[in-house]
């Protein structure tokens, strides 16, 4: 039989499917916004200018808490990923003995 941990296999397959799905949804949404805001209608042009002006008014300080939260969650994710890698290596070493 195969020497495969089913939980690890499930985790890798699930992460692959979720990554592909999220990428497709993000690209479809960005493309639809681009098509919608690229219109030549007068009202669409006004809306496009409004979106650009509001984007320029954003301040980093207003979103600093959210940026820090995202950064800390990314660091925690990387630490857990590294811990899982180390646990897998330990498991392989113990199984080899």
Protein Blocks (a to p, Z undefined) as FASTA:
>chain_A
ZZddfklmmmmmmmmmmmmmmmmmmmmmmmmmmmmmmpcbfklmmmmmmmmmmmmmpcfk
lmmmmmmmmmmmmmmmmmmmmmmmmmmmmmmmmmmZZ
